[in-house]
Structures are given as C-alpha cells and as structure tokens.
Amino acid sequence: YDTQLPIPDKPQEVKDLTNEFNQLLRQLNQQAIRDRQFVSDASHELRTPITAIRGHVQFIQRHGQDHPEIVERSVGFIDSESKRMQKLVESLLRLSRMDNLKVKREKVEVRQLTEMILETYQESIPQKLVIIGASKLYLVVNRDNLEQILVALLNNASKYSDKSTTITVNLTEHAIEVIDQGQGVPDEDKTEIFERFYRVDKARTQKIPGTGLGLAIVKKLADLNQIKIQVVDNKPQGSKFILIFK
Ligand code: ADP
C-alpha cells in the first residue's frame, strides 16, 4: 500500500469514493461470511468420523476383552474412518494453500501428458480409458496443475460409473473433455458440485466414498490457470466435464 489516494475536494469525487469504499466493505463482509461458513462446514465434516471413532473405542473398552470379534470389527471401522479424516484434512490443507499460490506456466504438449496419465491410471481402475481428438495440442498452463485436474476428473468418472463402461478423453483445439457413461449430474446440481463439500444426494445414499472437496480443488486449480470448467450431459448416458482454455 505505498500509493496514497489524494483527498478529494469536489463533491462528486467524494461521492464516488464513498461508493467505492462501501462496495469494498460489502465484499469484505461477504468474504467473512464465506469464511465462517467454511469453518463451520469443515468442523461438521470432521465431527462425523470423530464421533464414529470414539464410539468404536468405547465399544472395544466395554466388550473387547470378552469378544475378540468385536475388537477386530471396530478396529476395521476406526482404520477406515481415520483414513477418511486424513484425506479430508489433506484436501482442506491443499485448498487453503491454494489461496495465495502463484503458478508458473509453461508450454505443455497435452496429448503426450494425457497419454502418460492414462497409462499410469489405467492400472488402478476397471473402466476402459481412451483418448480421441487432436494428435498435437499445445497449451500454456502449469503442467502439475493440469495433471492434478485430469486425475481428479478421471477419478470421479471412474467412481460414478459402472465398471464395464468406457471413459473417454477428447482433445480439441480449445478444450479437453472427460466423458463418462455413468450416472450423470442432475441439472439442478451442475453448478453446485464445484462448491466445497457439495455432494449430489445419490453419491451420499449410494455410500460412494468422498469428501465433496475434489471438484472445489479442481475449480481452484482451473481458475489459477485461467481455464473455464463446466459439466454437461453426455448422451445417452453420463457426464462430460469440459475444460475450456481462454
Ligand atoms: P466427492 O467425489 O468426494 O464427493 P467431488 O467434489 O469430486 O467430491 O464431487 C462432488 C459431487 O459431484 C460428487 O459427490 C458427485 O455427486 C458429483 N460428481 C462428480 N463427478 C461426477 C461424475 N463424473 N458423474 C456423476 N457425478 C459426479
């Protein structure tokens, strides 16, 4: 803040400055509300696994000595719940670190990068992965960020689709599309899924593991690289996540 504003002397200037000041105050207020909401959401998300872990610890304390099978079962729960917590905390940290991140952009050969990602990733998922479209595509982005975005989108495509389906990455001149044949995203959720902690009801009821932070991280990474992201339906079934390069 090394530049100082001159003190205005004309009434119109005073009016303009007051308006600007009020707008700034409104923005600060909204940010404060969002921050509070975030802390409250994060605490709520952490409380669920903590409650479950404490419950199982008490169970072991009460019945563990006489019932070894209870110990085994409860330890299993504690293990998976603590892993969930760990993932959540890691995602939260990643999100908060991104707030003041500056990205270094470089020329990336996208086809090559995508082929490498798919090759590595194919081993860990049952769906078939294919690339179509442009054979050479250069973009100026942060390579690591683009890799993280693609892996997160592929991960979701796999989580929310049947095992026997195909996931396609389509490379066009101005966009990368990750297309699946899964359950799709209902219209009313299409913008909200990019918000922190938001999960479509179906994902919750089907008990597909997740934190609701994956796409919030993707959105932030996309913003940092001036990439627009949107989701549309894939016909006849599934969803298409489109990364548009400006
Ligand atoms: P998570 O997968 O951990 O719940 P995300 O932020 O990655 O969190 O995604 C938010 C929600 O968007 C998911 O819970 C799911 O309901 C929906 N979603 C994301 N990707 C897909 C997809 N490829 N197909 C259908 N639904 C999806």
py3Dmol code that shows the C-alpha trace and the ligand (Angstrom):
import py3Dmol

protein = """\
ATOM      1  CA  TYR A   1       0.000   0.000   0.000  1.00  0.00           C
ATOM      2  CA  ASP A   2       2.586   2.535  -0.960  1.00  0.00           C
ATOM      3  CA  THR A   3       0.305   4.648  -3.087  1.00  0.00           C
ATOM      4  CA  GLN A   4      -1.897   7.096  -1.256  1.00  0.00           C
ATOM      5  CA  LEU A   5      -5.136   8.418  -2.610  1.00  0.00           C
ATOM      6  CA  PRO A   6      -5.370  12.182  -2.889  1.00  0.00           C
ATOM      7  CA  ILE A   7      -8.040  13.679  -0.674  1.00  0.00           C
ATOM      8  CA  PRO A   8     -10.912  14.571  -2.972  1.00  0.00           C
ATOM      9  CA  ASP A   9     -12.235  18.113  -2.898  1.00  0.00           C
ATOM     10  CA  LYS A  10     -15.080  18.020  -5.418  1.00  0.00           C
ATOM     11  CA  PRO A  11     -18.458  16.703  -4.116  1.00  0.00           C
ATOM     12  CA  GLN A  12     -18.730  14.192  -6.988  1.00  0.00           C
ATOM     13  CA  GLU A  13     -15.314  12.766  -6.155  1.00  0.00           C
ATOM     14  CA  VAL A  14     -16.276  12.395  -2.518  1.00  0.00           C
ATOM     15  CA  LYS A  15     -19.444  10.599  -3.598  1.00  0.00           C
ATOM     16  CA  ASP A  16     -17.556   8.219  -5.919  1.00  0.00           C
ATOM     17  CA  LEU A  17     -15.010   7.427  -3.269  1.00  0.00           C
ATOM     18  CA  THR A  18     -17.699   6.752  -0.659  1.00  0.00           C
ATOM     19  CA  ASN A  19     -19.435   4.384  -3.067  1.00  0.00           C
ATOM     20  CA  GLU A  20     -16.235   2.537  -3.748  1.00  0.00           C
ATOM     21  CA  PHE A  21     -15.493   2.310  -0.058  1.00  0.00           C
ATOM     22  CA  ASN A  22     -18.957   0.906   0.670  1.00  0.00           C
ATOM     23  CA  GLN A  23     -18.592  -1.686  -2.047  1.00  0.00           C
ATOM     24  CA  LEU A  24     -15.270  -2.761  -0.582  1.00  0.00           C
ATOM     25  CA  LEU A  25     -16.911  -3.120   2.828  1.00  0.00           C
ATOM     26  CA  ARG A  26     -19.654  -5.283   1.330  1.00  0.00           C
ATOM     27  CA  GLN A  27     -17.050  -7.539  -0.295  1.00  0.00           C
ATOM     28  CA  LEU A  28     -15.155  -7.901   2.967  1.00  0.00           C
ATOM     29  CA  ASN A  29     -18.376  -8.780   4.744  1.00  0.00           C
ATOM     30  CA  GLN A  30     -19.287 -11.423   2.195  1.00  0.00           C
ATOM     31  CA  GLN A  31     -15.820 -12.921   2.446  1.00  0.00           C
ATOM     32  CA  ALA A  32     -16.136 -13.040   6.245  1.00  0.00           C
ATOM     33  CA  ILE A  33     -19.483 -14.830   5.925  1.00  0.00           C
ATOM     34  CA  ARG A  34     -17.997 -17.345   3.458  1.00  0.00           C
ATOM     35  CA  ASP A  35     -15.019 -17.958   5.765  1.00  0.00           C
ATOM     36  CA  ARG A  36     -17.275 -18.602   8.749  1.00  0.00           C
ATOM     37  CA  GLN A  37     -19.427 -20.959   6.693  1.00  0.00           C
ATOM     38  CA  PHE A  38     -16.296 -22.817   5.586  1.00  0.00           C
ATOM     39  CA  VAL A  39     -15.031 -23.320   9.128  1.00  0.00           C
ATOM     40  CA  SER A  40     -18.472 -24.480  10.185  1.00  0.00           C
ATOM     41  CA  ASP A  41     -18.779 -26.928   7.239  1.00  0.00           C
ATOM     42  CA  ALA A  42     -15.268 -28.285   7.797  1.00  0.00           C
ATOM     43  CA  SER A  43     -15.911 -28.840  11.507  1.00  0.00           C
ATOM     44  CA  HIS A  44     -19.149 -30.603  10.742  1.00  0.00           C
ATOM     45  CA  GLU A  45     -17.453 -32.907   8.218  1.00  0.00           C
ATOM     46  CA  LEU A  46     -14.719 -33.770  10.728  1.00  0.00           C
ATOM     47  CA  ARG A  47     -17.130 -34.386  13.561  1.00  0.00           C
ATOM     48  CA  THR A  48     -18.788 -37.315  11.791  1.00  0.00           C
ATOM     49  CA  PRO A  49     -15.695 -39.564  11.617  1.00  0.00           C
ATOM     50  CA  ILE A  50     -14.539 -38.442  15.084  1.00  0.00           C
ATOM     51  CA  THR A  51     -17.875 -39.462  16.598  1.00  0.00           C
ATOM     52  CA  ALA A  52     -17.686 -42.832  14.847  1.00  0.00           C
ATOM     53  CA  ILE A  53     -14.110 -43.424  16.061  1.00  0.00           C
ATOM     54  CA  ARG A  54     -14.974 -42.550  19.657  1.00  0.00           C
ATOM     55  CA  GLY A  55     -17.999 -44.845  19.527  1.00  0.00           C
ATOM     56  CA  HIS A  56     -15.901 -47.779  18.432  1.00  0.00           C
ATOM     57  CA  VAL A  57     -13.198 -47.075  21.019  1.00  0.00           C
ATOM     58  CA  GLN A  58     -15.844 -47.191  23.766  1.00  0.00           C
ATOM     59  CA  PHE A  59     -17.247 -50.378  22.293  1.00  0.00           C
ATOM     60  CA  ILE A  60     -13.805 -52.009  22.450  1.00  0.00           C
ATOM     61  CA  GLN A  61     -13.299 -50.781  26.037  1.00  0.00           C
ATOM     62  CA  ARG A  62     -16.617 -52.270  27.164  1.00  0.00           C
ATOM     63  CA  HIS A  63     -16.794 -55.531  25.250  1.00  0.00           C
ATOM     64  CA  GLY A  64     -13.341 -56.052  23.792  1.00  0.00           C
ATOM     65  CA  GLN A  65     -11.989 -58.405  26.429  1.00  0.00           C
ATOM     66  CA  ASP A  66     -14.751 -60.991  26.079  1.00  0.00           C
ATOM     67  CA  HIS A  67     -15.396 -60.597  22.363  1.00  0.00           C
ATOM     68  CA  PRO A  68     -12.306 -60.560  20.142  1.00  0.00           C
ATOM     69  CA  GLU A  69     -14.540 -60.427  17.041  1.00  0.00           C
ATOM     70  CA  ILE A  70     -15.854 -57.037  18.212  1.00  0.00           C
ATOM     71  CA  VAL A  71     -12.324 -55.728  18.515  1.00  0.00           C
ATOM     72  CA  GLU A  72     -11.494 -56.838  15.012  1.00  0.00           C
ATOM     73  CA  ARG A  73     -14.621 -55.258  13.529  1.00  0.00           C
ATOM     74  CA  SER A  74     -14.264 -51.990  15.438  1.00  0.00           C
ATOM     75  CA  VAL A  75     -10.573 -51.639  14.630  1.00  0.00           C
ATOM     76  CA  GLY A  76     -11.547 -52.025  10.969  1.00  0.00           C
ATOM     77  CA  PHE A  77     -14.016 -49.139  11.315  1.00  0.00           C
ATOM     78  CA  ILE A  78     -11.511 -46.980  13.151  1.00  0.00           C
ATOM     79  CA  ASP A  79      -8.975 -47.652  10.448  1.00  0.00           C
ATOM     80  CA  SER A  80     -11.278 -46.638   7.598  1.00  0.00           C
ATOM     81  CA  GLU A  81     -12.748 -43.620   9.410  1.00  0.00           C
ATOM     82  CA  SER A  82      -9.321 -42.298  10.335  1.00  0.00           C
ATOM     83  CA  LYS A  83      -8.203 -42.705   6.730  1.00  0.00           C
ATOM     84  CA  ARG A  84     -11.250 -40.679   5.652  1.00  0.00           C
ATOM     85  CA  MET A  85     -10.307 -37.969   8.132  1.00  0.00           C
ATOM     86  CA  GLN A  86      -6.769 -37.924   6.861  1.00  0.00           C
ATOM     87  CA  LYS A  87      -7.972 -37.456   3.279  1.00  0.00           C
ATOM     88  CA  LEU A  88     -10.287 -34.682   4.370  1.00  0.00           C
ATOM     89  CA  VAL A  89      -7.582 -32.816   6.251  1.00  0.00           C
ATOM     90  CA  GLU A  90      -5.158 -33.202   3.356  1.00  0.00           C
ATOM     91  CA  SER A  91      -7.740 -31.790   0.927  1.00  0.00           C
ATOM     92  CA  LEU A  92      -8.518 -28.907   3.279  1.00  0.00           C
ATOM     93  CA  LEU A  93      -4.841 -28.059   3.540  1.00  0.00           C
ATOM     94  CA  ARG A  94      -4.423 -28.228  -0.206  1.00  0.00           C
ATOM     95  CA  LEU A  95      -7.380 -25.874  -0.657  1.00  0.00           C
ATOM     96  CA  SER A  96      -6.122 -23.334   1.862  1.00  0.00           C
ATOM     97  CA  ARG A  97      -2.589 -23.376   0.432  1.00  0.00           C
ATOM     98  CA  MET A  98      -4.007 -22.527  -2.968  1.00  0.00           C
ATOM     99  CA  ASP A  99      -5.292 -19.166  -1.777  1.00  0.00           C
ATOM    100  CA  ASN A 100      -2.003 -17.426  -2.293  1.00  0.00           C
ATOM    101  CA  LEU A 101      -0.490 -19.645  -4.885  1.00  0.00           C
ATOM    102  CA  LYS A 102       1.262 -18.245  -7.931  1.00  0.00           C
ATOM    103  CA  VAL A 103       1.537 -20.665 -10.812  1.00  0.00           C
ATOM    104  CA  LYS A 104       4.356 -20.943 -13.245  1.00  0.00           C
ATOM    105  CA  ARG A 105       3.002 -21.619 -16.697  1.00  0.00           C
ATOM    106  CA  GLU A 106       4.815 -23.373 -19.488  1.00  0.00           C
ATOM    107  CA  LYS A 107       4.085 -24.770 -22.927  1.00  0.00           C
ATOM    108  CA  VAL A 108       2.676 -28.270 -22.460  1.00  0.00           C
ATOM    109  CA  GLU A 109       2.147 -30.945 -25.098  1.00  0.00           C
ATOM    110  CA  VAL A 110      -1.269 -32.098 -23.921  1.00  0.00           C
ATOM    111  CA  ARG A 111      -1.659 -35.302 -25.909  1.00  0.00           C
ATOM    112  CA  GLN A 112       1.621 -36.637 -24.543  1.00  0.00           C
ATOM    113  CA  LEU A 113       0.729 -35.650 -20.978  1.00  0.00           C
ATOM    114  CA  THR A 114      -2.735 -37.216 -21.266  1.00  0.00           C
ATOM    115  CA  GLU A 115      -1.342 -40.456 -22.686  1.00  0.00           C
ATOM    116  CA  MET A 116       1.101 -40.691 -19.814  1.00  0.00           C
ATOM    117  CA  ILE A 117      -1.621 -40.067 -17.210  1.00  0.00           C
ATOM    118  CA  LEU A 118      -3.997 -42.595 -18.746  1.00  0.00           C
ATOM    119  CA  GLU A 119      -1.308 -45.239 -18.979  1.00  0.00           C
ATOM    120  CA  THR A 120      -0.456 -44.904 -15.294  1.00  0.00           C
ATOM    121  CA  TYR A 121      -4.047 -44.524 -14.179  1.00  0.00           C
ATOM    122  CA  GLN A 122      -5.480 -47.384 -16.253  1.00  0.00           C
ATOM    123  CA  GLU A 123      -3.983 -49.943 -13.853  1.00  0.00           C
ATOM    124  CA  SER A 124      -5.973 -48.685 -10.910  1.00  0.00           C
ATOM    125  CA  ILE A 125      -9.473 -48.532 -12.426  1.00  0.00           C
ATOM    126  CA  PRO A 126     -11.746 -51.126 -14.036  1.00  0.00           C
ATOM    127  CA  GLN A 127     -13.164 -48.889 -16.802  1.00  0.00           C
ATOM    128  CA  LYS A 128     -11.526 -48.689 -20.204  1.00  0.00           C
ATOM    129  CA  LEU A 129      -9.705 -45.406 -20.869  1.00  0.00           C
ATOM    130  CA  VAL A 130      -9.357 -43.965 -24.381  1.00  0.00           C
ATOM    131  CA  ILE A 131      -8.087 -40.735 -25.937  1.00  0.00           C
ATOM    132  CA  ILE A 132      -9.590 -39.233 -29.069  1.00  0.00           C
ATOM    133  CA  GLY A 133      -9.219 -35.969 -30.989  1.00  0.00           C
ATOM    134  CA  ALA A 134      -6.247 -33.764 -31.771  1.00  0.00           C
ATOM    135  CA  SER A 135      -2.936 -35.542 -32.106  1.00  0.00           C
ATOM    136  CA  LYS A 136      -0.918 -32.432 -31.264  1.00  0.00           C
ATOM    137  CA  LEU A 137      -2.178 -29.850 -28.841  1.00  0.00           C
ATOM    138  CA  TYR A 138      -0.068 -27.258 -27.073  1.00  0.00           C
ATOM    139  CA  LEU A 139      -1.307 -25.240 -24.103  1.00  0.00           C
ATOM    140  CA  VAL A 140       0.355 -22.729 -21.834  1.00  0.00           C
ATOM    141  CA  VAL A 141      -0.509 -23.992 -18.356  1.00  0.00           C
ATOM    142  CA  ASN A 142       1.092 -25.261 -15.204  1.00  0.00           C
ATOM    143  CA  ARG A 143       1.855 -28.887 -16.001  1.00  0.00           C
ATOM    144  CA  ASP A 144       1.375 -30.221 -12.462  1.00  0.00           C
ATOM    145  CA  ASN A 145      -1.932 -28.382 -12.088  1.00  0.00           C
ATOM    146  CA  LEU A 146      -3.274 -29.762 -15.365  1.00  0.00           C
ATOM    147  CA  GLU A 147      -2.205 -33.249 -14.302  1.00  0.00           C
ATOM    148  CA  GLN A 148      -3.975 -32.889 -10.946  1.00  0.00           C
ATOM    149  CA  ILE A 149      -7.138 -31.649 -12.663  1.00  0.00           C
ATOM    150  CA  LEU A 150      -7.198 -34.541 -15.136  1.00  0.00           C
ATOM    151  CA  VAL A 151      -6.509 -37.170 -12.477  1.00  0.00           C
ATOM    152  CA  ALA A 152      -9.308 -35.786 -10.282  1.00  0.00           C
ATOM    153  CA  LEU A 153     -11.786 -35.788 -13.184  1.00  0.00           C
ATOM    154  CA  LEU A 154     -10.794 -39.332 -14.184  1.00  0.00           C
ATOM    155  CA  ASN A 155     -11.097 -40.431 -10.589  1.00  0.00           C
ATOM    156  CA  ASN A 156     -14.656 -39.094 -10.416  1.00  0.00           C
ATOM    157  CA  ALA A 157     -15.573 -40.511 -13.822  1.00  0.00           C
ATOM    158  CA  SER A 158     -14.483 -43.906 -12.521  1.00  0.00           C
ATOM    159  CA  LYS A 159     -16.202 -43.556  -9.122  1.00  0.00           C
ATOM    160  CA  TYR A 160     -19.563 -42.588 -10.565  1.00  0.00           C
ATOM    161  CA  SER A 161     -19.688 -45.097 -13.466  1.00  0.00           C
ATOM    162  CA  ASP A 162     -20.198 -48.837 -13.852  1.00  0.00           C
ATOM    163  CA  LYS A 163     -17.123 -50.995 -14.156  1.00  0.00           C
ATOM    164  CA  SER A 164     -17.836 -52.142 -17.707  1.00  0.00           C
ATOM    165  CA  THR A 165     -18.105 -48.643 -19.214  1.00  0.00           C
ATOM    166  CA  THR A 166     -15.580 -46.525 -21.126  1.00  0.00           C
ATOM    167  CA  ILE A 167     -14.083 -43.182 -20.089  1.00  0.00           C
ATOM    168  CA  THR A 168     -13.003 -41.004 -22.995  1.00  0.00           C
ATOM    169  CA  VAL A 169     -10.695 -38.005 -23.042  1.00  0.00           C
ATOM    170  CA  ASN A 170     -11.378 -35.837 -26.090  1.00  0.00           C
ATOM    171  CA  LEU A 171      -8.751 -33.283 -27.065  1.00  0.00           C
ATOM    172  CA  THR A 172      -9.954 -30.400 -29.232  1.00  0.00           C
ATOM    173  CA  GLU A 173      -8.255 -27.176 -30.247  1.00  0.00           C
ATOM    174  CA  HIS A 174      -9.615 -25.187 -27.307  1.00  0.00           C
ATOM    175  CA  ALA A 175     -10.814 -27.767 -24.821  1.00  0.00           C
ATOM    176  CA  ILE A 176     -10.213 -31.045 -23.045  1.00  0.00           C
ATOM    177  CA  GLU A 177     -13.284 -33.153 -22.337  1.00  0.00           C
ATOM    178  CA  VAL A 178     -13.519 -36.004 -19.843  1.00  0.00           C
ATOM    179  CA  ILE A 179     -16.524 -38.069 -20.861  1.00  0.00           C
ATOM    180  CA  ASP A 180     -18.071 -40.921 -18.895  1.00  0.00           C
ATOM    181  CA  GLN A 181     -21.102 -43.201 -19.247  1.00  0.00           C
ATOM    182  CA  GLY A 182     -22.036 -43.149 -15.572  1.00  0.00           C
ATOM    183  CA  GLN A 183     -24.920 -41.828 -13.521  1.00  0.00           C
ATOM    184  CA  GLY A 184     -24.576 -38.212 -14.726  1.00  0.00           C
ATOM    185  CA  VAL A 185     -25.075 -34.976 -12.778  1.00  0.00           C
ATOM    186  CA  PRO A 186     -28.677 -33.727 -12.420  1.00  0.00           C
ATOM    187  CA  ASP A 187     -29.278 -30.249 -13.902  1.00  0.00           C
ATOM    188  CA  GLU A 188     -30.012 -28.662 -10.518  1.00  0.00           C
ATOM    189  CA  ASP A 189     -26.601 -29.761  -9.196  1.00  0.00           C
ATOM    190  CA  LYS A 190     -24.485 -28.819 -12.199  1.00  0.00           C
ATOM    191  CA  THR A 191     -23.103 -25.571 -10.754  1.00  0.00           C
ATOM    192  CA  GLU A 192     -23.117 -26.559  -7.089  1.00  0.00           C
ATOM    193  CA  ILE A 193     -20.893 -29.635  -7.443  1.00  0.00           C
ATOM    194  CA  PHE A 194     -17.931 -27.237  -7.753  1.00  0.00           C
ATOM    195  CA  GLU A 195     -18.647 -25.828  -4.278  1.00  0.00           C
ATOM    196  CA  ARG A 196     -16.759 -27.101  -1.237  1.00  0.00           C
ATOM    197  CA  PHE A 197     -18.369 -30.124   0.475  1.00  0.00           C
ATOM    198  CA  TYR A 198     -21.206 -30.348  -2.035  1.00  0.00           C
ATOM    199  CA  ARG A 199     -22.207 -33.883  -2.990  1.00  0.00           C
ATOM    200  CA  VAL A 200     -25.194 -34.967  -5.045  1.00  0.00           C
ATOM    201  CA  ASP A 201     -27.608 -36.955  -2.861  1.00  0.00           C
ATOM    202  CA  LYS A 202     -27.113 -40.055  -4.944  1.00  0.00           C
ATOM    203  CA  ALA A 203     -23.410 -40.125  -4.068  1.00  0.00           C
ATOM    204  CA  ARG A 204     -24.301 -39.997  -0.373  1.00  0.00           C
ATOM    205  CA  THR A 205     -27.068 -42.568  -0.447  1.00  0.00           C
ATOM    206  CA  GLN A 206     -25.025 -44.981  -2.532  1.00  0.00           C
ATOM    207  CA  LYS A 207     -22.230 -44.590   0.027  1.00  0.00           C
ATOM    208  CA  ILE A 208     -19.607 -43.849  -2.629  1.00  0.00           C
ATOM    209  CA  PRO A 209     -16.669 -42.603  -0.559  1.00  0.00           C
ATOM    210  CA  GLY A 210     -15.721 -38.968  -0.985  1.00  0.00           C
ATOM    211  CA  THR A 211     -15.319 -35.620   0.727  1.00  0.00           C
ATOM    212  CA  GLY A 212     -17.032 -33.255  -1.702  1.00  0.00           C
ATOM    213  CA  LEU A 213     -13.774 -31.311  -1.989  1.00  0.00           C
ATOM    214  CA  GLY A 214     -12.371 -32.832  -5.186  1.00  0.00           C
ATOM    215  CA  LEU A 215     -14.163 -30.552  -7.632  1.00  0.00           C
ATOM    216  CA  ALA A 216     -13.647 -27.476  -5.438  1.00  0.00           C
ATOM    217  CA  ILE A 217      -9.906 -28.134  -5.730  1.00  0.00           C
ATOM    218  CA  VAL A 218     -10.257 -28.721  -9.479  1.00  0.00           C
ATOM    219  CA  LYS A 219     -12.139 -25.427  -9.842  1.00  0.00           C
ATOM    220  CA  LYS A 220      -9.486 -23.522  -7.937  1.00  0.00           C
ATOM    221  CA  LEU A 221      -6.676 -25.041  -9.985  1.00  0.00           C
ATOM    222  CA  ALA A 222      -8.603 -24.243 -13.164  1.00  0.00           C
ATOM    223  CA  ASP A 223      -9.116 -20.607 -12.053  1.00  0.00           C
ATOM    224  CA  LEU A 224      -5.412 -20.244 -11.314  1.00  0.00           C
ATOM    225  CA  ASN A 225      -4.621 -21.326 -14.863  1.00  0.00           C
ATOM    226  CA  GLN A 226      -7.425 -19.324 -16.483  1.00  0.00           C
ATOM    227  CA  ILE A 227      -9.234 -22.467 -17.513  1.00  0.00           C
ATOM    228  CA  LYS A 228     -13.026 -22.473 -17.515  1.00  0.00           C
ATOM    229  CA  ILE A 229     -14.682 -25.666 -16.320  1.00  0.00           C
ATOM    230  CA  GLN A 230     -18.229 -26.832 -16.840  1.00  0.00           C
ATOM    231  CA  VAL A 231     -20.239 -30.028 -16.857  1.00  0.00           C
ATOM    232  CA  VAL A 232     -22.863 -31.068 -19.402  1.00  0.00           C
ATOM    233  CA  ASP A 233     -24.747 -34.295 -20.032  1.00  0.00           C
ATOM    234  CA  ASN A 234     -23.196 -36.982 -22.162  1.00  0.00           C
ATOM    235  CA  LYS A 235     -25.754 -38.532 -24.496  1.00  0.00           C
ATOM    236  CA  PRO A 236     -27.272 -41.055 -23.981  1.00  0.00           C
ATOM    237  CA  GLN A 237     -25.762 -41.512 -20.529  1.00  0.00           C
ATOM    238  CA  GLY A 238     -23.175 -39.974 -18.236  1.00  0.00           C
ATOM    239  CA  SER A 239     -21.457 -36.651 -17.910  1.00  0.00           C
ATOM    240  CA  LYS A 240     -18.934 -34.605 -19.805  1.00  0.00           C
ATOM    241  CA  PHE A 241     -16.566 -32.315 -17.883  1.00  0.00           C
ATOM    242  CA  ILE A 242     -15.180 -29.678 -20.240  1.00  0.00           C
ATOM    243  CA  LEU A 243     -12.021 -27.663 -19.629  1.00  0.00           C
ATOM    244  CA  ILE A 244     -12.057 -24.598 -21.863  1.00  0.00           C
ATOM    245  CA  PHE A 245      -8.832 -22.670 -22.484  1.00  0.00           C
ATOM    246  CA  LYS A 246      -9.123 -18.956 -22.870  1.00  0.00           C
TER     247      LYS A 246
END
"""
ligand_1 = """\
27
ADP
P -16.600 -36.361 -3.961
O -16.460 -37.215 -5.186
O -15.522 -36.540 -2.969
O -17.979 -36.440 -3.379
P -16.269 -34.016 -5.702
O -16.133 -32.590 -5.294
O -15.189 -34.582 -6.548
O -16.465 -34.816 -4.362
O -17.637 -34.147 -6.468
C -18.820 -33.572 -5.944
C -20.042 -34.373 -6.335
O -20.277 -34.250 -7.747
C -19.918 -35.870 -6.097
O -20.282 -36.200 -4.771
C -20.905 -36.444 -7.111
O -22.209 -36.369 -6.560
C -20.833 -35.456 -8.269
N -19.940 -35.920 -9.371
C -18.650 -35.567 -9.568
N -18.158 -36.144 -10.683
C -19.162 -36.888 -11.212
C -19.294 -37.729 -12.381
N -18.277 -37.928 -13.231
N -20.506 -38.318 -12.596
C -21.531 -38.127 -11.745
N -21.467 -37.354 -10.631
C -20.304 -36.736 -10.360
"""
view = py3Dmol.view(width=600, height=400)
view.addModel(protein, "pdb")
view.setStyle({"model": 0}, {"cartoon": {"style": "trace"}})
view.addModel(ligand_1, "xyz")
view.setStyle({"model": 1}, {"stick": {}})
view.zoomTo()
view.show()
